[in-house]
Amino acid sequence: MGLELYLDLLSQPCRAIYIFAKKNGIPFEMRTVELLKGQHLSDAFAQVNPLKMVPALKDGDFTLTESVAILLYLTRKYQVPDHWYPQDLQARARVDEYLAWQHVTLRRNCLRALWHKVMFPVFLGEPVSPEVQAATLAELDVTLQILEDKFLQNKAFLAGPHISLADLVAITELMHPVGAGCQIFEGRPKLAAWRQRVEAAVGAVLFQEAHEVILKAKDTVSLADPSVKQKLMPRVLAMIR
């Protein structure tokens, strides 16, 4: 059995892995695990990942979880261009720096924006208060400023002149609030130009394919099984609070 990737493109880490594998011609079998159907909570999927979370990777008898670990595994196993995860010590450290920072900052705030604007109204049957939404978007705005000032600065990409894993993870994170209808690139010409460079480097067709689900998030979430919503709520609340 060759490489298997367990993914749901509603998930940001899954989109990053999907784009990376497709862009670099890495052969894999996609095993779709539909989060809104609760498939990640099944006993069958627990045999792949006991944590019952996507993404997950199976390479023969070897299993791996956690998106950053999977991305790094793929860069090391397959001969991908050096710019994704550079051999140069300091250039690689810049990629590592972003990957270490993003988990509880940009990723968290982008996820909160999506849930507060789109998911919670469907899951709870009522909208989140305007005050909570405003606080969430204000926190996201602060994080976007850090992304610009600390990581992007005046470079073409986050870690230098070429696209890297850092850019791929960041852009897939930012598409969460975009899918929620947040105009996060308005008034940020530097960040908007970076997005265009990332999309061009990935390829417009692949970029659109990977983000089609999240860009239709409102329609997708409305189809969620009511019984699954109840199972998911405790996990979601713990994740985004």
ZAMARGU-4260 file (C-alpha; in steps of 0.2 Angstrom, whole numbers, plus 5000, padded with zeros to 4 digits):
<rodrens>
0) 5000/5000/5000 | 5007/5017/4995 | 5005/5034/5004 | 4988/5037/5011 | 4982/5054/5017
5) 4967/5056/5028 | 4960/5073/5025 | 4944/5084/5025 | 4947/5100/5015 | 4936/5110/5027
10) 4951/5109/5039 | 4965/5121/5037 | 4980/5109/5041 | 4972/5097/5028 | 4972/5110/5014
15) 4990/5114/5017 | 4995/5096/5016 | 4984/5093/5001 | 4991/5108/4991 | 5009/5103/4995
20) 5007/5085/4990 | 4998/5090/4974 | 5010/5104/4969 | 5025/5093/4971 | 5018/5078/4962
25) 5018/5067/4977 | 5008/5051/4974 | 4995/5048/4987 | 4978/5040/4990 | 4966/5052/4998
30) 4955/5045/5011 | 4941/5058/5014 | 4936/5059/5033 | 4921/5071/5033 | 4921/5081/5049
35) 4903/5087/5048 | 4897/5069/5047 | 4908/5064/5062 | 4918/5052/5053 | 4934/5056/5063
40) 4925/5051/5079 | 4922/5033/5072 | 4931/5018/5079 | 4938/5014/5062 | 4947/5030/5060
45) 4953/5029/5078 | 4963/5014/5072 | 4973/5027/5061 | 4973/5041/5074 | 4968/5037/5091
50) 4966/5056/5094 | 4952/5056/5081 | 4958/5071/5072 | 4963/5075/5054 | 4975/5075/5045
55) 4983/5059/5047 | 4996/5049/5036 | 4999/5031/5033 | 5014/5026/5023 | 5014/5007/5023
60) 5015/5002/5041 | 5020/5019/5047 | 5007/5031/5054 | 5009/5049/5057 | 4998/5063/5064
65) 5000/5082/5066 | 5000/5093/5051 | 5018/5101/5053 | 5025/5084/5056 | 5017/5077/5041
70) 5023/5092/5030 | 5041/5089/5036 | 5040/5071/5033 | 5034/5074/5015 | 5048/5086/5012
75) 5061/5074/5018 | 5055/5058/5010 | 5052/5066/4993 | 5063/5076/4982 | 5054/5093/4983
80) 5062/5109/4978 | 5073/5116/4992 | 5063/5132/4994 | 5049/5123/5003 | 5060/5119/5018
85) 5077/5126/5014 | 5094/5117/5018 | 5101/5134/5023 | 5101/5134/5042 | 5095/5152/5044
90) 5082/5151/5030 | 5075/5135/5038 | 5075/5143/5055 | 5063/5156/5048 | 5051/5143/5042
95) 5052/5134/5059 | 5049/5151/5068 | 5033/5154/5059 | 5027/5136/5061 | 5030/5137/5079
100) 5021/5154/5081 | 5006/5150/5071 | 4997/5137/5081 | 4990/5147/5095 | 4990/5164/5086
105) 4985/5166/5068 | 4978/5149/5066 | 4967/5150/5082 | 4961/5168/5078 | 4956/5163/5060
110) 4947/5147/5067 | 4938/5158/5080 | 4932/5170/5066 | 4925/5156/5056 | 4916/5148/5070
115) 4909/5164/5077 | 4903/5170/5060 | 4897/5154/5052 | 4898/5139/5063 | 4890/5144/5079
120) 4874/5151/5071 | 4871/5134/5063 | 4877/5123/5078 | 4868/5134/5092 | 4853/5140/5082
125) 4857/5158/5086 | 4870/5171/5081 | 4885/5175/5092 | 4883/5192/5100 | 4890/5207/5090
130) 4901/5211/5105 | 4909/5194/5104 | 4911/5195/5085 | 4919/5212/5086 | 4931/5206/5099
135) 4936/5191/5089 | 4939/5201/5073 | 4949/5214/5083 | 4960/5200/5090 | 4962/5193/5072
140) 4967/5211/5066 | 4981/5212/5079 | 4988/5195/5073 | 4987/5200/5055 | 4997/5215/5059
145) 5010/5204/5068 | 5010/5193/5052 | 5014/5208/5041 | 5027/5217/5053 | 5036/5202/5060
150) 5035/5189/5047 | 5032/5196/5030 | 5040/5213/5032 | 5046/5219/5015 | 5050/5201/5008
155) 5041/5193/4994 | 5037/5178/5005 | 5037/5175/5024 | 5054/5166/5025 | 5063/5175/5010
160) 5062/5177/4991 | 5053/5160/4988 | 5037/5152/4994 | 5040/5140/5008 | 5029/5129/5020
165) 5027/5145/5031 | 5017/5153/5017 | 5007/5138/5013 | 5002/5136/5031 | 4998/5154/5033
170) 4987/5156/5017 | 4977/5141/5021 | 4974/5148/5039 | 4969/5165/5031 | 4956/5157/5020
175) 4946/5152/5035 | 4940/5170/5039 | 4939/5173/5020 | 4926/5159/5019 | 4917/5167/5034
180) 4915/5183/5023 | 4928/5193/5032 | 4937/5206/5021 | 4954/5203/5029 | 4964/5209/5014
185) 4955/5225/5012 | 4966/5240/5018 | 4981/5228/5019 | 4989/5230/5001 | 5005/5222/5007
190) 4996/5206/5013 | 4985/5206/4998 | 5000/5207/4986 | 5008/5192/4996 | 4992/5182/4994
195) 4992/5185/4975 | 5011/5179/4975 | 5007/5163/4985 | 4992/5159/4974 | 5002/5161/4958
200) 5016/5150/4965 | 5004/5137/4970 | 4994/5138/4954 | 4977/5146/4953 | 4968/5130/4948
205) 4975/5120/4963 | 4972/5135/4975 | 4954/5136/4970 | 4952/5117/4971 | 4959/5116/4988
210) 4948/5130/4995 | 4932/5127/4986 | 4924/5119/5002 | 4929/5133/5014 | 4923/5146/5002
215) 4906/5138/5003 | 4907/5136/5022 | 4890/5143/5025 | 4881/5130/5013 | 4892/5116/5019
220) 4889/5118/5037 | 4871/5119/5035 | 4871/5101/5029 | 4879/5095/5045 | 4870/5081/5054
225) 4861/5087/5070 | 4867/5073/5080 | 4885/5076/5075 | 4883/5094/5080 | 4880/5089/5098
230) 4895/5077/5098 | 4907/5090/5091 | 4902/5105/5102 | 4912/5101/5117 | 4928/5098/5106
235) 4925/5114/5096 | 4922/5124/5112 | 4938/5118/5120 | 4948/5121/5104 | 4943/5139/5101
240) 4940/5147/5118
</rodrens>
